[in-house]
Amino acid sequence: MARRAASVGDYRALARERLPHFLFEYIDGGSYDEVTLRRNVEDLQAIALRQRVMRDVSEIDVSTELFGSKWSLPVGLGPVGMSGMYARRGEVQAAQAAKAAGVPFSLSTLSVCPVREIAGALNSPFWLQLYIVKDRAFLKDMLAIGREAGCSVLLLTVDLPVSGSRYRDTRSGLSVPAGARASFRRFCQSAMKPGWAWNVGIHGRPHGLGNLEPVLGTKTGLEDYFGWIAANFDPSISWSDLAWVREQWPGPIVIKGILDPDDAREATRHGADGIVVSNHGGRQLDGAMSTARALPAIAEAVAGRTPLLVDGGVRSGLDVVRMLALGADFVLLGRAWAYALAAGGEAGVAHMLRLVEAEMRTAMALTGCTRLSDIGREILA
């Protein structure tokens, strides 16, 4: 399956073929009319690169250091919820592909495979994503579990005080009101994809969101999970909550969900160890600025005082180079690896990362860059 894909776009098409409709729509969709979702891709791809020649690009180094570790690429797998439903024990497969490629893997709070399962499979550090929710006991327990599992970096996601409405999830039957009819719709969609039904639906169990088991117990339906999540979004979160998290977490804390320079300054002032420029993949405030448009002003506001990561709309190694040129130090992939996981499991994710690296090397060679430090605004046309 991995050999058939020549681009992330190919993996998206394969994912559509292989996944039940409600799961593909969950990966692929955004909020409301999906204006920001489209902007993320279109604004990034519209950025022109300045082609240079005769620069001796015979040796190119794409490695970097971040949070005390050396990575083979300035790229990581960002947190994607429910990815354990895209392939059998999907988060484990993706994490193993990331480890083999020498890039970080970020586990979503809303993962199918819980923290301890990933830790047991990897036997090496990974990153943990966490929302600030009303249930502080749950947060405290999750942070303790993450520490014990050896998670090295905390991605604290702050852009969900409330949830944006995702119309595709309603139309597909994923987030409609609870009842036999909704379950039957999802069952029928699953039955229409027999390969997924056999490999994931039957042999990929359990299908619960493993990190939520301590608070939900035997309640394991999608409605139970979405109900708990909706009830626990905390509209009262403020910068003062960061101090409480810091008391529970000894390692780097990266604030994910920054889209405004003033918020970037506040994050730095409150001691964030890093910032992720993100609009939640176009799944929150529809009509918000794309991350490619937001990034330069935030990079100027931060001015090298803290590592700057970014996600949103990245579909190729050329897009990674564009983000680096706009001021990012590191790029998190989301849909790109989710599509590859759905299409080809661990092998698909590994192949996708090789594609990204090859595209990065080509883009660097043709813009006259041999090191990541050479990539700056001067390579933009």
Phi, psi and omega in degrees: 000317181298326184292336183283342185266123177258355181200168175297327176300322176296320179295325177299315179297319178294321178297319178299321180292325192262336185266149167304149187306316184294329179283320177297317180296326178295316177294314196276339191268169175231197182267152173051239182270005173063032177295311181293323176304314180291320180300321181306316181282311187292317181295323180290315183289342179282348181286121183273141177260149182266109182284134179234156181227166175057047186244004184053082180249035182289336179232116183239132179246118181252010181279162180205171175238142179203131178053042175080006179235151175262134183239147182288338179220157174277045190220141173223165175272111180287167182289131178228119182293148175062019184290346173292352176265352183275335175209166182298119185048057192301320181297324177296314181298316180294319180297321179293323177295319179296315180300315181296328181275351180077033177233157183283151174244135179248124180267127177288146170307321185265045178271155173287314178276125182286170183307313185294328178294318178295316180301318180293325182283324185272318187056037177200160184296151171216173182264150181239129175261142182213139172267150169275113181241171183296324184283088184291333176296319176299314179301313182299318179295317180297318179295321178295317179297318179298318177298312182297328181280353179086019176298134189262334184223139176254121173265102183269107186272122190241007185260025176233057170294331170219164182259135171290148180281129182249097189298327181298323181293327177290315182294326184280344182098004181285316187242024176286164179305150183300151177154167183296327182295316179296316179296321180293322177299315180293323178299315181296318178296322179292320181295335179284351177240077188298328178297314178295316183301320181285311188284318184255311185299320182263310188266359180259013181288156005282153184257011179286167171275098194304326182289343181265355182304322180298333182260340182255341178061236184276356178282111189234009179280156178303324180296325178295316181294308182295328177295317179295318181298311181299322182287341186254357170302137187245100180288354182268002184299144180212176182298336180296337179292337181297325179296321178296316178298319181300327178294333184265343190231118185276342186268189179299137175245119182250125181273117183253128178120021180272133180224000185229138181302323179296321177292326177296318178296319179296318179300317179294318181297327181270012170089020176299140179273355178183165181227138170250114173288116189202142169245029179060038178064028182072024184252008180239263183276103178286135187098353176290162180295147173292158180292327177297323178287324184282331191301313185301317181293324178291319177300320178293320181293322181281324174050046174077007183281340180208148179302140184243114177254164181208150169220176176108106173083004183281117184235006182196170174293330175298321177295324177299313179298320178300315180297320177296320179294330179280352175126359180282152172263338188201149185235132177257127175271145177234274181302326182305314181279333177294317176300314183295322178297314180297325183279324188214015178062211181303318180298323178295316179294317179300317180293320177301318179294324176294322176299314180300316179297315180298318179293323176299313182298320178295314180298320179294316180299318185277354171252005175081025182252135176247345177226158179298329180293345177281344186275114180209189183299337182293345179269001178267136183280000000 
